[in-house]
Structures are given as structure tokens and as C-alpha cells.
Amino acid sequence: MVKKRETKVRGVHTTKEAAERMAMLRRDNVKRHAAHAARSNLREQQLTKQRVTQYQYELNNLHEASIRGSGLDAIRLSRMNVLKDLIGRL
């Protein structure tokens, strides 16, 4: 006994099937968008943390240098104030 191969049905036959298929596509799109947004948010948070760490490192170096003292105190204090402002905003 030979089984007859099922042929694939091309296209959508009813409006109900079309609505179900569109709903499935929308769900997949929302899921994909949410995953992408989460990755982008995580990446942005990581970059912000790196920037703050770098600014804090530079600020600490300037604090140590101000203790030793040199002729660059005005420039150093100006940069320290800028770094404090940047760290406070982030």
C-alpha cells in the first residue's frame, strides 16, 4: 500500500488563519525587539560604568598629585571640578 504524499498548501485559506499568522508574527517581533532592547540597555550600562571608573581613576590620580604639589595646581583643580561634574551626572 502506497501512501499519498501530502502536498503543502500555499497561501492562507481563511481570514482566521491569516489573523493567527499575523498575531504570531507580531509576538515574535515583540519578543525580538525586547531582547534587542535589553542587550542595548546592558551595553549602555556597561559603557557608563567603564566611563565612571575611568573618571574616578583620573580624579584619584589628580588628588594624589595635588598632595605632592606642583606648578599645575590651577589646571589640576579645573580638571578635578570637571571630573566631579561628569561623575555626578552619570
C-alpha positions as CSV (number, residue, x, y, z in Angstrom):
1,M,0.0,0.0,0.0
2,V,1.5,3.3,-1.1
3,K,0.8,6.4,0.9
4,K,0.0,9.5,-0.9
5,R,2.4,12.4,-0.1
6,E,0.7,15.4,1.5
7,T,1.1,18.4,-0.6
8,K,2.0,21.7,1.0
9,V,-0.8,24.2,0.9
10,R,0.5,27.5,-0.3
11,G,-1.1,30.7,0.8
12,V,-3.6,31.4,3.5
13,H,-7.1,30.0,3.1
14,T,-9.2,31.8,5.6
15,T,-9.1,35.2,7.4
16,K,-8.9,33.4,10.7
17,E,-5.7,31.6,9.6
18,A,-4.3,35.0,8.4
19,A,-5.1,36.6,11.7
20,E,-3.5,33.8,13.6
21,R,-0.4,34.1,11.5
22,M,-0.2,37.9,11.9
23,A,-0.6,37.5,15.6
24,M,2.3,35.0,15.7
25,L,4.5,37.3,13.7
26,R,3.7,40.3,16.0
27,R,4.5,38.2,19.1
28,D,7.8,37.1,17.5
29,N,8.6,40.7,16.6
30,V,7.8,42.0,20.1
31,K,10.0,39.2,21.6
32,R,12.9,40.0,19.3
33,H,12.6,43.8,20.0
34,A,12.5,43.2,23.8
35,A,15.7,41.1,23.6
36,H,17.5,43.7,21.4
37,A,16.4,46.5,23.8
38,A,17.7,44.5,26.8
39,R,21.1,43.9,25.1
40,S,21.4,47.6,24.1
41,N,20.5,48.7,27.6
42,L,23.1,46.3,29.2
43,R,25.7,47.5,26.7
44,E,25.0,51.2,27.6
45,Q,25.1,50.4,31.3
46,Q,28.5,48.7,30.9
47,L,29.9,51.6,28.9
48,T,28.7,54.1,31.5
49,K,30.2,52.1,34.3
50,Q,33.6,52.0,32.4
51,R,33.5,55.8,31.9
52,V,32.7,56.5,35.6
53,T,35.5,54.1,36.6
54,Q,38.0,55.8,34.3
55,Y,36.9,59.3,35.5
56,Q,37.2,58.2,39.1
57,Y,40.7,56.8,38.5
58,E,41.8,60.0,36.9
59,L,40.3,62.1,39.7
60,N,42.1,59.9,42.3
61,N,45.4,60.5,40.5
62,L,44.8,64.2,40.5
63,H,44.1,64.1,44.2
64,E,47.3,62.3,44.8
65,A,49.2,64.8,42.6
66,S,47.7,67.8,44.4
67,I,49.1,66.4,47.7
68,R,52.6,66.4,46.3
69,G,52.1,69.9,44.8
70,S,53.5,71.4,41.6
71,G,53.0,74.4,39.4
72,L,49.9,73.0,37.7
73,D,47.5,73.4,40.6
74,A,45.1,75.7,38.8
75,I,44.9,73.4,35.8
76,R,44.6,70.3,38.1
77,L,41.8,71.9,40.1
78,S,39.9,72.8,37.0
79,R,40.1,69.3,35.6
80,M,39.1,67.9,39.0
81,N,36.0,70.0,39.0
82,V,35.1,68.9,35.5
83,L,35.6,65.2,36.5
84,K,33.5,65.6,39.6
85,D,30.7,67.1,37.5
86,L,30.9,64.3,35.0
87,I,30.8,61.6,37.7
88,G,27.9,63.3,39.4
89,R,25.9,63.4,36.1
90,L,26.5,59.8,35.2
